[in-house]
Amino acid sequence: MSNPGRDVDLRLSTTPKALADMWLGDVPFASAVSAGAIRRESPRTLQRAFPGWLQLSVFATARRT
């Protein structure tokens, strides 16, 4: 990967575990943000739009034992 030379519009700070928990549907995005597990740096409009860009894993609805 290479830097395309553009400014960063949205920056997320998180851990792999917090991101996986959210992607698998175990923790809602808003809860992760409220808990400080995911931090966003961007204009408010992008912060509000970002959750709509995410898709849960196809395994998020799978029953786990």
VOZA-73698 format. One record per residue: residue number from 1; residue in three letters; x, y, z of N, C-alpha, C in turn. Coordinates in steps of 0.001 Angstrom, whole numbers, plus 500000, padded with zeros to 6 digits. Layout:
N
<NUM, 'Ala', <X, Y, Z>, <X, Y, Z>, <X, Y, Z>>;
...
//
This chain:
65
<1, 'Met', <500843, 498837, 500000>, <500000, 500000, 500000>, <500894, 501234, 500000>>;
<2, 'Ser', <500412, 502243, 499367>, <501171, 503489, 499347>, <500247, 504657, 499638>>;
<3, 'Asn', <500825, 505699, 500176>, <500083, 506909, 500497>, <499690, 507611, 499202>>;
<4, 'Pro', <498394, 507843, 498978>, <497972, 508508, 497746>, <498210, 510026, 497777>>;
<5, 'Gly', <498709, 510535, 498914>, <499030, 511949, 499000>, <497854, 512852, 499338>>;
<6, 'Arg', <496777, 512271, 499828>, <495604, 513073, 500199>, <495559, 513248, 501714>>;
<7, 'Asp', <494860, 514275, 502156>, <494661, 514470, 503585>, <493741, 513389, 504126>>;
<8, 'Val', <493919, 513058, 505395>, <493058, 512082, 506070>, <491781, 512793, 506492>>;
<9, 'Asp', <490631, 512243, 506104>, <489341, 512836, 506455>, <488775, 512275, 507755>>;
<10, 'Leu', <489063, 511012, 508022>, <488511, 510339, 509196>, <489580, 509422, 509754>>;
<11, 'Arg', <489853, 509562, 511041>, <490846, 508715, 511696>, <490171, 508008, 512866>>;
<12, 'Leu', <490351, 506679, 512921>, <489839, 505881, 514029>, <491021, 505362, 514827>>;
<13, 'Ser', <490871, 505349, 516140>, <491858, 504736, 517023>, <491136, 503664, 517813>>;
<14, 'Thr', <491639, 502437, 517729>, <490995, 501324, 518408>, <491989, 500185, 518550>>;
<15, 'Thr', <491561, 499106, 519151>, <492369, 497897, 519248>, <491781, 496852, 518303>>;
<16, 'Pro', <492576, 495865, 517912>, <492017, 494798, 517079>, <490837, 494094, 517747>>;
<17, 'Lys', <490918, 493896, 519073>, <489816, 493221, 519773>, <488535, 494047, 519731>>;
<18, 'Ala', <488638, 495341, 519993>, <487443, 496192, 519975>, <486835, 496220, 518573>>;
<19, 'Leu', <487664, 496266, 517562>, <487167, 496273, 516185>, <486496, 494941, 515846>>;
<20, 'Ala', <487102, 493843, 516272>, <486504, 492520, 516029>, <485188, 492368, 516776>>;
<21, 'Asp', <485140, 492826, 518027>, <483893, 492743, 518808>, <482762, 493482, 518093>>;
<22, 'Met', <483079, 494629, 517540>, <482067, 495409, 516827>, <481689, 494709, 515510>>;
<23, 'Trp', <482671, 494253, 514757>, <482433, 493635, 513452>, <481612, 492354, 513576>>;
<24, 'Leu', <481807, 491631, 514679>, <481054, 490398, 514891>, <479683, 490650, 515505>>;
<25, 'Gly', <479375, 491913, 515794>, <478062, 492241, 516325>, <477939, 492051, 517824>>;
<26, 'Asp', <479060, 491800, 518503>, <479015, 491594, 519949>, <478864, 492912, 520702>>;
<27, 'Val', <479385, 493992, 520145>, <479326, 495315, 520772>, <478855, 496315, 519714>>;
<28, 'Pro', <477763, 497013, 519966>, <477319, 498029, 519005>, <478351, 499162, 518890>>;
<29, 'Phe', <478462, 499738, 517715>, <479421, 500807, 517467>, <479271, 501926, 518497>>;
<30, 'Ala', <478053, 502373, 518733>, <477832, 503476, 519677>, <478327, 503125, 521075>>;
<31, 'Ser', <478167, 501878, 521484>, <478641, 501447, 522801>, <480163, 501454, 522870>>;
<32, 'Ala', <480803, 501014, 521794>, <482261, 501017, 521750>, <482801, 502445, 521828>>;
<33, 'Val', <482145, 503371, 521151>, <482552, 504774, 521199>, <482332, 505329, 522603>>;
<34, 'Ser', <481175, 505063, 523184>, <480862, 505553, 524533>, <481850, 505033, 525574>>;
<35, 'Ala', <482287, 503787, 525397>, <483224, 503173, 526337>, <484662, 503616, 526095>>;
<36, 'Gly', <484897, 504344, 525008>, <486248, 504793, 524685>, <487077, 503749, 523955>>;
<37, 'Ala', <486463, 502626, 523569>, <487180, 501576, 522856>, <487468, 501971, 521412>>;
<38, 'Ile', <486660, 502882, 520873>, <486874, 503422, 519531>, <486816, 504941, 519651>>;
<39, 'Arg', <487845, 505591, 519156>, <487888, 507055, 519163>, <487935, 507545, 517721>>;
<40, 'Arg', <487199, 508609, 517460>, <487116, 509166, 516108>, <487666, 510586, 516100>>;
<41, 'Glu', <488397, 510894, 515054>, <488881, 512249, 514829>, <488478, 512625, 513410>>;
<42, 'Ser', <487497, 513499, 513313>, <487012, 513919, 512004>, <485932, 514962, 512196>>;
<43, 'Pro', <485514, 515591, 511112>, <484348, 516477, 511210>, <483121, 515674, 511652>>;
<44, 'Arg', <482208, 516331, 512346>, <480992, 515671, 512863>, <480213, 514952, 511767>>;
<45, 'Thr', <480132, 515527, 510589>, <479342, 514896, 509522>, <479904, 513520, 509180>>;
<46, 'Leu', <481220, 513389, 509152>, <481815, 512085, 508862>, <481659, 511137, 510046>>;
<47, 'Gln', <481739, 511670, 511262>, <481531, 510815, 512436>, <480132, 510217, 512440>>;
<48, 'Arg', <479151, 511010, 512065>, <477764, 510498, 512027>, <477572, 509511, 510874>>;
<49, 'Ala', <478239, 509734, 509758>, <478062, 508872, 508585>, <478803, 507541, 508714>>;
<50, 'Phe', <479908, 507527, 509430>, <480778, 506349, 509452>, <480083, 505036, 509805>>;
<51, 'Pro', <479249, 504955, 510855>, <478623, 503666, 511163>, <477826, 503078, 509993>>;
<52, 'Gly', <477285, 503901, 509138>, <476545, 503415, 507979>, <477442, 502817, 506896>>;
<53, 'Trp', <478725, 503097, 506977>, <479673, 502542, 506005>, <480104, 501138, 506369>>;
<54, 'Leu', <479890, 500763, 507621>, <480337, 499455, 508107>, <479303, 498381, 507812>>;
<55, 'Gln', <479792, 497200, 507564>, <478909, 496046, 507450>, <479382, 495016, 508459>>;
<56, 'Leu', <478440, 494387, 509119>, <478804, 493331, 510051>, <479309, 492117, 509284>>;
<57, 'Ser', <480087, 491312, 509947>, <480541, 490055, 509387>, <479333, 489188, 509046>>;
<58, 'Val', <479466, 488342, 508032>, <478381, 487412, 507710>, <478157, 486427, 508848>>;
<59, 'Phe', <479132, 486323, 509744>, <479022, 485420, 510887>, <478418, 486105, 512113>>;
<60, 'Ala', <478122, 487383, 512024>, <477624, 488131, 513178>, <476306, 487561, 513697>>;
<61, 'Thr', <475498, 487022, 512820>, <474204, 486488, 513250>, <474247, 484988, 513541>>;
<62, 'Ala', <475419, 484368, 513362>, <475542, 482936, 513610>, <475450, 482645, 515098>>;
<63, 'Arg', <474789, 481585, 515427>, <474670, 481183, 516833>, <476011, 480622, 517289>>;
<64, 'Arg', <476437, 481074, 518450>, <477721, 480597, 518993>, <477468, 479803, 520246>>;
<65, 'Thr', <478292, 478804, 520449>, <478145, 477968, 521643>, <479298, 478163, 522578>>;
//
